[in-house]
Amino acid sequence: MIKHEEADNQGTFYFDRDGERLAKMTYSRTTPTLVIIDHTEVSDVLKGQGMGRQLLDALATWARETGTKAMATCPYALAQFRKDESIRDIFAG
């Protein structure tokens, strides 16, 4: 299950197993309605299992529920926004 935390304008969507964080997507909040996704990291034990996309999908669901838009400096997230129209509704370009 993907979890989410945010404090001091920094947020993380993450997956952990047995107390070990195995995947994360981090962002910085620039305004009350805009975040910038800056990093995605997935442990080797989860590589190739779609975990990066699960993190982005969780962020997209959250963004829609909260009226938040996202930009990306993270190469992974930026590539996903460019190739998948289903999440472009939250993309602020």
LOVEX-327335 format. One record per residue (C-alpha): residue number from 1; residue in three letters; x, y, z. Coordinates in nm, 3 decimals. Each point is the difference from the previous one (the first is absolute). Layout:
NUM  ALA  X  Y  Z
...
This chain:
1  MET  0.000  0.000  0.000
2  ILE  0.130  0.344  -0.097
3  LYS  0.018  0.247  0.288
4  HIS  0.028  0.379  -0.003
5  GLU  0.152  0.254  0.235
6  GLU  0.053  0.375  -0.025
7  ALA  0.165  0.245  0.238
8  ASP  0.161  0.341  -0.045
9  ASN  -0.090  0.015  -0.372
10  GLN  0.179  -0.331  -0.072
11  GLY  -0.194  -0.314  -0.082
12  THR  0.061  -0.365  -0.074
13  PHE  -0.206  -0.283  -0.142
14  TYR  0.165  -0.322  0.108
15  PHE  -0.019  -0.376  0.034
16  ASP  0.157  -0.184  0.290
17  ARG  0.025  -0.362  0.099
18  ASP  0.089  -0.114  0.352
19  GLY  0.095  0.356  0.094
20  GLU  0.237  0.045  -0.295
21  ARG  -0.084  0.268  -0.256
22  LEU  0.042  -0.170  -0.338
23  ALA  -0.139  0.266  -0.234
24  LYS  -0.075  0.370  0.014
25  MET  -0.106  0.297  -0.209
26  THR  0.074  0.336  0.155
27  TYR  -0.134  0.347  -0.070
28  SER  0.028  0.361  0.116
29  ARG  -0.308  0.214  0.044
30  THR  0.039  0.340  -0.167
31  THR  -0.354  0.132  0.056
32  PRO  -0.310  -0.136  0.173
33  THR  -0.104  -0.156  -0.334
34  LEU  0.332  -0.086  -0.171
35  VAL  0.271  -0.257  0.070
36  ILE  0.320  -0.085  -0.186
37  ILE  0.089  -0.369  -0.017
38  ASP  0.377  -0.006  0.041
39  HIS  0.104  -0.362  0.054
40  THR  -0.110  -0.359  -0.047
41  GLU  0.196  -0.286  0.150
42  VAL  -0.078  -0.373  -0.004
43  SER  0.207  -0.266  0.174
44  ASP  0.159  -0.268  -0.216
45  VAL  -0.225  -0.262  0.163
46  LEU  -0.304  0.171  -0.157
47  LYS  0.145  0.108  -0.336
48  GLY  -0.207  -0.103  -0.299
49  GLN  -0.318  -0.046  0.203
50  GLY  -0.162  0.334  -0.087
51  MET  0.059  0.156  0.341
52  GLY  0.104  0.338  -0.143
53  ARG  -0.327  0.019  -0.187
54  GLN  -0.198  -0.105  0.308
55  LEU  0.158  0.290  0.188
56  LEU  -0.089  0.243  -0.279
57  ASP  -0.355  -0.134  -0.020
58  ALA  -0.041  0.048  0.375
59  LEU  0.127  0.357  -0.034
60  ALA  -0.240  0.062  -0.290
61  THR  -0.298  -0.129  0.199
62  TRP  0.097  0.219  0.295
63  ALA  0.050  0.301  -0.229
64  ARG  -0.347  -0.040  -0.148
65  GLU  -0.158  -0.037  0.344
66  THR  0.175  0.311  0.134
67  GLY  -0.013  0.223  -0.310
68  THR  0.379  -0.006  -0.029
69  LYS  0.198  0.026  -0.323
70  ALA  0.348  -0.145  -0.048
71  MET  0.311  0.092  -0.191
72  ALA  0.302  -0.228  -0.022
73  THR  0.376  0.034  0.002
74  CYS  0.029  -0.375  0.060
75  PRO  0.084  -0.162  -0.337
76  TYR  -0.222  -0.302  0.068
77  ALA  -0.310  0.203  0.092
78  LEU  0.055  0.244  -0.287
79  ALA  0.024  -0.286  -0.252
80  GLN  -0.321  -0.153  0.136
81  PHE  -0.189  0.331  -0.028
82  ARG  0.119  0.039  -0.359
83  LYS  -0.103  -0.347  -0.114
84  ASP  -0.320  -0.068  0.197
85  GLU  -0.303  0.218  -0.061
86  SER  -0.189  -0.157  0.291
87  ILE  0.203  0.199  0.255
88  ARG  0.044  0.324  -0.194
89  ASP  -0.301  0.154  0.172
90  ILE  0.218  0.061  0.306
91  PHE  0.308  0.110  -0.196
92  ALA  0.077  0.369  0.021
93  GLY  0.268  -0.021  -0.270
